[in-house]
Amino acid sequence: MDARGPAGGMPRRAFLAAALGGGFAVTLAACTDGGPTPTPTPTRAPSPSPTPTAGGVPAPTAFLRSRWSRDPFTRGAFSFDAVGSTPDLRSALAEPVADRLVIAGEGTSADAPGTVHGAYAEGIRAARAIADLADEGDRIAVIGAGIAGLAAARTLADGGHDVVVVEAGTTLGGRLRTVESEDFGGPVVLGSVFASDGAELRAVLAEAGVATRPFTPVVQARTPEGAVAEPSPAGWDAIATAQEWADGNSTDSSLTNALVRSGAVPLSSEPGADGLSPRDWLVNAIATGVEPTTGAAPTRVSAQRFDPDRVWRPTSRVVSGWTALVDRLADGLDIAGSSVVIEIAVDDDGVSLRFDTGESLRMHRVIVTASIGVLKTDTISFEPPLPLLHQRAIGVLGMGASDVVWLAFDEPFWRADAAAQPDGDDERVDGAGETGATPDGADTADPAANVYTLVGATPTVAAWLDVGVDPRRPVLLGIIAAEHARRIAELDDDAARDEVLAALEPFAAG
Ligand SMILES: Cc1cc2nc3c(=O)[nH]c(=O)nc-3n(C[C@H](O)[C@H](O)[C@H](O)COP(=O)(O)OP(=O)(O)OC[C@H]3O[C@@H](n4cnc5c(N)ncnc54)[C@H](O)[C@@H]3O)c2cc1C
C-alpha cells in the first residue's frame, strides 16, 4: 500500500512509527491484554480472606469492573433515544458528508441502536457507502477499532480498498472489551455481555468460533429484607399508560413527564400484605428495566421511543468473550493504535486527520465510528463543521451510562438451592443442546432464577445475573446503570467494591 496521502501528506509508515512511539507493532494486540487507559481499565480487588462483610455477604474471591463513562473515547455505554429523538435523526447522522466522510456505529443504527449487531451492520453500511463514492486507488481511513470500525475496514479491505484503521486506545474491540482473568478462570467481558440479535452478526460469531449460551431471564425480585416478592405488573402498567398518552401527542416528552401527565402516577404507596406498594413496583420497573436498557434516568428518556420489549428478553450471552470475533475482523488490517484523532478537515480533494501528537495524515475518505458520547464533546473537531442535521442528531441523541461488575465467590449464597444447579459447560455454543436449569439457560419446566433485582428500595445495582454456571466458580455479574453507573465509576476500587457488596445484602439474607 502506498504510504502517501492524496496531497502529499506524511508517509503513513512514518506517521505510524511516530504516532506509535517507534517500535510499536502496526497491528494491535488482541483485545485480551489488560491495557491501560484510555480504554476503561478493568479494576480488580481480590479479597485476601473470605471474611463475611457486615451485611452477611461473603467476601468475593475476585472483583472486576468497567468504568465506561470515564473512558474519554467512549463517554458512556450506549446511545439512547432522549426526548425528541426519532429514527430519522440516526439516519441523518449516517448521511455522507461532502462525499468524503461517513459516520457509523451503534449511534447511527435506526433499527438496532445501542447494540452490537446494530454497530456491526452500520460498519458494513458505511463501508459500502464510502466504496460507492470512492475513486480507484483512494485511501480510506476508519477512525475507531470497535465492532463498527472493524466491520467497515474488513468490508473495504475484502473489496480491495486501501484502508487504515486509526484507534485511540491500546486495545481492539472498543465496547466489546474482553480481558482474560485467572481469578475468573477465563475471559471476562467488560462491555456488551450479550450478543443481541441480528442474523448477520450471528453468522459471523459462529464463523469466528465465539461461544454463546442462550440466556432466558428468570427474574426474581427480593425485598431489602431478603424476602422473595410475588411479581406485580403495577410498574409496567403505569409505564404502558404513560407511553400510550405520549403516543397520542405530537410532541415527545420524557417518560417521567408522561407518567405524570397521563395520570399514571402517583401510584399508591400503601403497602400490601407483602409490604410492597404499586409505587415500589414502578421504582423497580424503572431501575431494573428503563435504566439498564437506556443508561439514563426516565427524566431524559423519550416516552415515545422507549422500547419495553428490550427488557429481559431471551438473548445469548457471550461466554468465550469477543476476542475471536475481534481478531477475525482485524486479521491482516493495518491498524494504528494509541492514535487519537483530534481534527478531521474535509476539502474538495480529500480528508486531513490531525492527531493529538501534532502529526497529520492525508487520506481520500474517512469513516468515523466514535460514539455519540465522544461526538458530543470537542474531542474531535470537524472542519468545516458537520452539517446542521448531523449536529442536531448528535445534540438530541443521548449517551447512556452502564457498567458491569463481576464478582466471584466460594459459594453461590444467592441461590435458593445451590445443590440443584447442574454442571455447566462453558464450551457449549448457542443452540447446541442446551437443556437443564443452568443459571444461564433456565429452560426447564421449573427454571431457577438467574436474574435478581431489588423491590422496595432504589437499587444501586440494577440487576444481578447468575452467570456462574460452573458450580466450582459461582459468579455474579452486576449491571449498574444511569446515575449510579456514573457515580460509582468515580469511586476508587475499595469504595466501589464496598458499595456493590452492600447492594448484595438482600440476596444473602434469603
Ligand atoms: C456495559 C455495556 C453493556 C452493553 N450491553 C449490550 C447488550 O446487552 N447488547 C448489545 O447488543 N449491546 C450492548 N452494548 C453496546 C455495544 O457494546 C455497543 O453498541 C457496540 O460495541 C458499539 O460499537 P461501535 O463500534 O459503534 O463503538 P465503539 O466500540 O465505542 O468503537 C469506537 C472506537 O472508536 C475509538 N475512538 C473514539 N474516539 C476516537 C478518536 N478521537 N480517535 C481514534 N479513535 C477513537 C474508541 O476508542 C473505540 O475503540 C453494551 C455496551 C456496554 C458498554
Ligand as a Chemical Component Dictionary entry (heavy atoms), coordinates in Angstrom:
data_LIG
# 
_chem_comp.id                   LIG 
_chem_comp.type                 NON-POLYMER 
_chem_comp.pdbx_formal_charge   0 
_chem_comp.three_letter_code    LIG 
# 
loop_
_chem_comp_atom.comp_id 
_chem_comp_atom.atom_id 
_chem_comp_atom.alt_atom_id 
_chem_comp_atom.type_symbol 
_chem_comp_atom.charge 
_chem_comp_atom.model_Cartn_x 
_chem_comp_atom.model_Cartn_y 
_chem_comp_atom.model_Cartn_z 
_chem_comp_atom.pdbx_ordinal 
LIG C1  C1  C 0 -21.705 -2.094 29.729 1  
LIG C2  C2  C 0 -22.240 -2.293 28.341 2  
LIG C3  C3  C 0 -23.289 -3.167 28.121 3  
LIG C4  C4  C 0 -23.791 -3.369 26.841 4  
LIG N1  N1  N 0 -24.786 -4.272 26.644 5  
LIG C5  C5  C 0 -25.186 -4.575 25.395 6  
LIG C6  C6  C 0 -26.118 -5.634 25.162 7  
LIG O1  O1  O 0 -26.607 -6.266 26.083 8  
LIG N2  N2  N 0 -26.446 -5.926 23.879 9  
LIG C7  C7  C 0 -25.909 -5.247 22.833 10 
LIG O2  O2  O 0 -26.199 -5.581 21.680 11 
LIG N3  N3  N 0 -25.038 -4.224 23.025 12 
LIG C8  C8  C 0 -24.684 -3.876 24.278 13 
LIG N4  N4  N 0 -23.782 -2.866 24.489 14 
LIG C9  C9  C 0 -23.477 -1.945 23.385 15 
LIG C10 C10 C 0 -22.418 -2.458 22.415 16 
LIG O3  O3  O 0 -21.285 -2.900 23.119 17 
LIG C11 C11 C 0 -22.080 -1.290 21.502 18 
LIG O4  O4  O 0 -23.262 -0.872 20.843 19 
LIG C12 C12 C 0 -21.047 -1.602 20.427 20 
LIG O5  O5  O 0 -19.978 -2.356 20.919 21 
LIG C13 C13 C 0 -20.563 -0.276 19.858 22 
LIG O6  O6  O 0 -19.618 -0.494 18.842 23 
LIG P1  P1  P 0 -19.063 0.741  17.993 24 
LIG O7  O7  O 0 -18.070 0.199  17.064 25 
LIG O8  O8  O 0 -20.211 1.520  17.451 26 
LIG O9  O9  O 0 -18.376 1.722  19.050 27 
LIG P2  P2  P 0 -17.082 1.516  19.976 28 
LIG O10 O10 O 0 -16.989 0.118  20.433 29 
LIG O11 O11 O 0 -17.161 2.577  21.007 30 
LIG O12 O12 O 0 -15.877 1.802  18.992 31 
LIG C14 C14 C 0 -15.442 3.101  18.706 32 
LIG C15 C15 C 0 -13.937 3.133  18.786 33 
LIG O13 O13 O 0 -13.501 4.439  18.409 34 
LIG C16 C16 C 0 -12.386 4.790  19.193 35 
LIG N5  N5  N 0 -12.271 6.254  19.215 36 
LIG C17 C17 C 0 -13.110 7.134  19.794 37 
LIG N6  N6  N 0 -12.655 8.377  19.632 38 
LIG C18 C18 C 0 -11.516 8.287  18.906 39 
LIG C19 C19 C 0 -10.578 9.272  18.422 40 
LIG N7  N7  N 0 -10.738 10.567 18.649 41 
LIG N8  N8  N 0 -9.506  8.826  17.711 42 
LIG C20 C20 C 0 -9.339  7.496  17.462 43 
LIG N9  N9  N 0 -10.193 6.545  17.917 44 
LIG C21 C21 C 0 -11.268 6.944  18.626 45 
LIG C22 C22 C 0 -12.714 4.209  20.568 46 
LIG O14 O14 O 0 -11.551 4.042  21.363 47 
LIG C23 C23 C 0 -13.390 2.891  20.191 48 
LIG O15 O15 O 0 -12.473 1.808  20.180 49 
LIG C24 C24 C 0 -23.253 -2.654 25.753 50 
LIG C25 C25 C 0 -22.186 -1.765 25.974 51 
LIG C26 C26 C 0 -21.686 -1.582 27.245 52 
LIG C27 C27 C 0 -20.529 -0.635 27.443 53 
# 
loop_
_chem_comp_bond.comp_id 
_chem_comp_bond.atom_id_1 
_chem_comp_bond.atom_id_2 
_chem_comp_bond.value_order 
_chem_comp_bond.pdbx_ordinal 
LIG C1  C2  SING 1  
LIG C2  C3  SING 2  
LIG C2  C26 DOUB 3  
LIG C3  C4  DOUB 4  
LIG C4  N1  SING 5  
LIG C4  C24 SING 6  
LIG N1  C5  DOUB 7  
LIG C5  C6  SING 8  
LIG C5  C8  SING 9  
LIG C6  O1  DOUB 10 
LIG C6  N2  SING 11 
LIG N2  C7  SING 12 
LIG C7  O2  DOUB 13 
LIG C7  N3  SING 14 
LIG N3  C8  DOUB 15 
LIG C8  N4  SING 16 
LIG N4  C9  SING 17 
LIG N4  C24 SING 18 
LIG C9  C10 SING 19 
LIG C10 O3  SING 20 
LIG C10 C11 SING 21 
LIG C11 O4  SING 22 
LIG C11 C12 SING 23 
LIG C12 O5  SING 24 
LIG C12 C13 SING 25 
LIG C13 O6  SING 26 
LIG O6  P1  SING 27 
LIG P1  O7  DOUB 28 
LIG P1  O8  SING 29 
LIG P1  O9  SING 30 
LIG O9  P2  SING 31 
LIG P2  O10 DOUB 32 
LIG P2  O11 SING 33 
LIG P2  O12 SING 34 
LIG O12 C14 SING 35 
LIG C14 C15 SING 36 
LIG C15 O13 SING 37 
LIG C15 C23 SING 38 
LIG O13 C16 SING 39 
LIG C16 N5  SING 40 
LIG C16 C22 SING 41 
LIG N5  C17 SING 42 
LIG N5  C21 SING 43 
LIG C17 N6  DOUB 44 
LIG N6  C18 SING 45 
LIG C18 C19 SING 46 
LIG C18 C21 DOUB 47 
LIG C19 N7  SING 48 
LIG C19 N8  DOUB 49 
LIG N8  C20 SING 50 
LIG C20 N9  DOUB 51 
LIG N9  C21 SING 52 
LIG C22 O14 SING 53 
LIG C22 C23 SING 54 
LIG C23 O15 SING 55 
LIG C24 C25 DOUB 56 
LIG C25 C26 SING 57 
LIG C26 C27 SING 58 
# 
